[in-house]
Amino acid sequence: MEYIVSARKYRPLTFDSVVGQSSLTTTLKNAVSSGKLAHAYLFCGPRGVGKTTCARIFAKVINCLNPTATGDACGECDSCKAFAEGRSLNIFELDAASNNGVEHIKALMEQTHIPPQTGKYKVFIIDEVHMLSTAAFNAFLKTLEEPPAHVIFILATTEKHKILPTIISRCQIYDFERMSVQSIVNHLEYVAKNEGITYEEQALNVIAEKADGGMRDALSIFDQAASFCQGNITYQKVLEDLNMLDSENYFKIIDLALENKVSEVMLIVNNIFSHGFDGGLMINGLASHVRNVLMSSDARTTQLIETSESQRQKYAEQAKRCTPKFLYRALKLLNQCDLSYRQSSNKRLLVELTLIQVAQITQEEDGESAGRSPKKRLKSLFNLLTLPQGTVQKSVERKIAAKPAVSAEPTKTAEVKPKKLNISSLGGSFASLSMKKEQRRDVAPLGETANENERFTEDDVRREWLRLCNLLAQNPKDVAIASRMHNVLIKMPEWPKVEAVFENTMLKDDVENMLPQVQNQLAKLLHNGRLTVTTRLANKEEVVTRLTPQEILDKIVETNPAFARMQKQLGLKLER
């Protein structure tokens, strides 16, 4: 007996059997029963939600010779039998992904002039219509605007924004929705019972979540899991087959993070990595988990979680142990890790550092924070943390010299009120700069820099300015201004006075807001406490016209005949 995959075997044949699109199918049935049919329809939506299936059912119903009172096909007339046997001459399907040329559309349009032999209409179903070329769209436009009375067009697409507005304006538009997890689970249960396959409800939920709202994807994954599990679909087997991470890991990580158990969290992370799971996948999964826990903290937002009822209850139980502040900060840290993951050269370290920070959110600060500004440093991971001999003493002595009036208590003596920065993220980025070591020399503390008077050149200032820009770009919020700061012209009209020249007032104002921090960091990097930075707008002759990559290439070819010959011989082109 020939095996047929579930996606084909259980493809709906009537409007009532279509899953998750009740409002659209009801509208189509009412249109058939009332006889109010448009000449063109556009079915839009994600893959695997029933667009082509509904188009075929609709084409079958409008050509049925004896439609039912509810708007469905009878299934017994000649037209219905011809459709079921695949020999209907009134229904044409075109795959625009592989037949997207103007000649294919012209051939199809020629068929519109021939009236149907049986039934009332000739139906033309064009799948993936957004793949048609512009010329094909233009050839199709006139016929679509004024088609013969016996012609109906049904266009299906996953990318409506790629279709010409002139096409869209001539169609009735039906937007298909992503299917809910529960709708997919219910249909998978129906298929499993018909196929005699046993299952665990949690396993079907995993399949439904993996399908991401597509029924076709869900049925394909179901077939794969049924083959792997040999007819008994279990939760653990599905996780193994799909190479997915057990959600229990996420529950454990959050529980341990609430108790500040960093070591235990690191052991779970190591176990996850040892099983071959990607760190980015784990961070995304943990972020989704924290988001679901956050939604479970309020009964009104619980409905936003697409999962089983048992899993929803587990989220609600963990939400009772988590404060909103913890969940907000954890989400922010995980999102920042996700943004930085691709650029990171040590991805595992990035993941581990992020989870260390998550596990320290509820940990008390090491000492009281002075003033209103929060501390931006990591808390101690262990209570018995020891520092090299003399480190604490040297730090205390330096602060005593800067601030004579202090308390006799050592811990309060070491407290220094942090300066308030104009841009909070900038202070964090520049503070980390002073902790780095350069190959040329170490960066001196601020107190020592004021007494230094090293010579530097204009090139030195430009180099350190670029370093500050690159450091600022590490913060996602400051990427835009850091990129614009690369274009600032740096001059040194008189040593040690530095001049920053700007092309526009907006950038000049933005940089002036953080000018004290910029000047302070340049002074530390160049070891000169007398350095000052001033700003001004550029003169007309100082404004440099920036060339595009193509203009740069054209200029090289024009001035270098040898390069031009090589480009022509090798057929080199500029990559966009």
Salt bridges, closest charged atoms under 4 A:
ASP16 OD1 - LYS29 NZ 2.90
GLU85 OE1 - ARG87 NE 2.51
GLU93 OE2 - ARG56 NE 2.84
GLU103 OE2 - HIS104 ND1 3.63
GLU128 OE1 - HIS130 ND1 3.59
GLU145 OE2 - ARG170 NH2 3.40
GLU159 OE2 - HIS130 NE2 3.63
GLU159 OE1 - HIS161 NE2 3.87
GLU159 OE1 - LYS162 NZ 2.93
ASP175 OD1 - LYS160 NZ 3.44
GLU195 OE2 - LYS9 NZ 2.92
ASP212 OD1 - ARG178 NH2 2.77
ASP217 OD2 - ARG47 NH2 2.83
GLU248 OE2 - LYS314 NZ 2.09
ASP255 OD1 - ARG321 NH2 2.88
GLU259 OE1 - LYS261 NZ 2.86
ASP298 OD2 - ARG300 NH2 2.89
GLU309 OE1 - ARG312 NH1 3.06
GLU352 OE2 - ARG348 NE 2.95
GLU409 OE1 - LYS412 NZ 3.91
GLU415 OE2 - LYS375 NZ 3.97
GLU438 OE2 - ARG467 NH2 2.92
GLU448 OE2 - ARG398 NH2 3.70
GLU452 OE1 - HIS527 ND1 2.85
GLU454 OE1 - ARG441 NH1 2.66
GLU458 OE2 - ARG462 NH2 2.63
ASP459 OD1 - ARG462 NH1 3.72
ASP460 OD1 - ARG463 NH2 2.91
GLU464 OE2 - ARG440 NH2 3.11
GLU464 OE2 - ARG463 NE 3.73
GLU464 OE1 - ARG467 NH1 2.90
GLU499 OE1 - ARG536 NE 3.10
GLU503 OE2 - ARG546 NH2 2.94
ASP510 OD2 - ARG484 NH1 3.50
GLU512 OE2 - LYS508 NZ 2.76
GLU542 OE2 - LYS491 NZ 2.58
GLU542 OE2 - ARG536 NH2 2.81
